[in-house]
Amino acid sequence: EVQLVESGGGLVQPGGSLRLSCAASGFTFIGYAMTWVRQAPGKGLEWVATITSAYSTNYADSVKGRFTISRDNAKNTVYLQMSSLKPEDTAVYYCRMYDYWGQGTQVTVSS
C-alpha cells in the first residue's frame, strides 16, 4: 500500500523558514518523481515543485528562488525547504506521487 506522510508544517512569521518532509512507503521510491502541491484557503490546487528520479527539479514561478525540493532515497523521503516565506504561501501542502497523495500539512505564514 502506497503511503505518503507529510510533516513539518506550522506557524511562521513572514520572512521565516520551514522544512517540510514527506515519508514514502509501499513503492520503489527511487524510481519515481515526487511533487509538492499546495492549496491556499478558498483556492484551488497549485503545483509547487517536482523532483524527478534523476534529481532534476522544477518550480512554480511563485516559489522559484525561495523553495528547494530535494530527496533522500536512502530514507524514502522528499523535502521542501521553504525560505523567505510570505503570507501568500499560507496553504495546506501535499506530497504527491502520480495519483497518490498524502494527508497534507498546514503552513501558516503570519505575524
C-alpha positions as CSV (number, residue, x, y, z in Angstrom):
1,E,0.0,0.0,0.0
2,V,1.4,3.4,-1.0
3,Q,1.6,5.8,1.9
4,L,2.8,9.4,1.8
5,V,3.1,11.1,5.2
6,E,3.9,14.8,5.4
7,S,5.3,16.6,8.4
8,G,7.0,19.9,9.3
9,G,4.2,22.4,8.9
10,G,3.4,25.1,11.4
11,L,3.1,28.8,12.1
12,V,6.0,31.0,10.9
13,Q,6.5,34.7,10.6
14,P,6.9,36.4,7.2
15,G,10.5,36.0,6.1
16,G,10.9,32.9,8.1
17,S,11.8,29.3,7.0
18,L,10.3,25.9,7.3
19,R,11.3,22.5,6.0
20,L,8.5,20.0,5.1
21,S,9.1,16.3,4.9
22,C,7.2,13.6,3.1
23,A,8.0,10.0,4.1
24,A,7.0,7.5,1.4
25,S,6.4,3.8,1.6
26,G,4.8,1.0,-0.3
27,F,6.6,1.6,-3.6
28,T,10.1,1.8,-5.1
29,F,10.7,5.4,-4.1
30,I,14.0,5.7,-6.1
31,G,12.2,5.2,-9.4
32,Y,9.5,7.9,-9.1
33,A,9.3,11.7,-9.4
34,M,7.9,13.4,-6.4
35,T,5.8,16.5,-6.3
36,W,4.6,19.1,-3.8
37,V,1.3,20.7,-4.3
38,R,-0.5,23.3,-2.1
39,Q,-4.0,24.6,-1.6
40,A,-4.5,28.0,-0.1
41,P,-7.7,28.8,1.8
42,G,-10.6,29.2,-0.6
43,K,-8.4,28.5,-3.7
44,G,-7.7,25.6,-5.9
45,L,-4.7,23.3,-6.0
46,E,-1.4,24.9,-7.1
47,W,1.7,22.9,-8.2
48,V,4.7,23.9,-6.3
49,A,7.7,21.8,-7.3
50,T,8.8,18.4,-8.7
51,I,11.9,16.4,-8.4
52,T,12.5,13.5,-10.8
53,S,14.2,10.2,-10.1
54,A,17.2,11.7,-11.8
55,Y,17.2,14.6,-9.3
56,S,16.0,17.2,-11.9
57,T,13.9,19.9,-10.3
58,N,11.2,22.3,-11.5
59,Y,9.5,25.1,-9.6
60,A,6.4,27.2,-9.9
61,D,7.3,30.8,-10.6
62,S,5.7,31.9,-7.4
63,V,8.3,29.9,-5.3
64,K,11.3,29.9,-7.5
65,G,14.4,31.1,-5.7
66,R,12.7,30.7,-2.3
67,F,11.9,27.0,-2.1
68,T,14.1,24.0,-2.7
69,I,12.9,20.5,-3.3
70,S,15.2,17.6,-2.5
71,R,15.1,13.9,-1.9
72,D,16.9,11.3,0.2
73,N,16.4,7.9,-1.5
74,A,18.0,6.1,1.4
75,K,15.3,7.4,3.7
76,N,12.5,7.3,1.1
77,T,11.8,10.9,1.9
78,V,11.3,14.1,-0.1
79,Y,11.8,17.5,1.4
80,L,10.6,21.1,0.7
81,Q,12.9,23.7,2.2
82,M,10.9,27.0,2.2
83,S,12.6,30.3,2.9
84,S,11.6,34.0,2.7
85,L,8.1,32.9,3.4
86,K,5.2,35.2,2.6
87,P,1.6,35.3,3.8
88,E,0.5,34.1,0.4
89,D,2.4,30.9,1.0
90,T,-0.2,30.0,3.6
91,A,-1.7,26.7,2.5
92,V,-2.0,23.0,3.1
93,Y,1.0,21.4,1.4
94,Y,0.6,18.0,-0.1
95,C,3.1,15.4,-1.3
96,R,2.1,13.6,-4.4
97,M,3.3,10.6,-6.4
98,Y,1.2,10.1,-9.5
99,D,-2.3,9.6,-8.2
100,Y,-1.3,9.1,-4.6
101,W,-1.5,11.9,-2.2
102,G,-0.5,12.5,1.4
103,Q,-2.9,13.9,4.0
104,G,-1.3,17.3,3.9
105,T,0.5,19.6,6.4
106,Q,-0.7,23.1,7.2
107,V,1.7,26.0,6.7
108,T,0.6,29.4,8.1
109,V,2.7,32.5,7.5
110,S,1.6,35.3,9.7
111,S,2.9,37.9,12.1
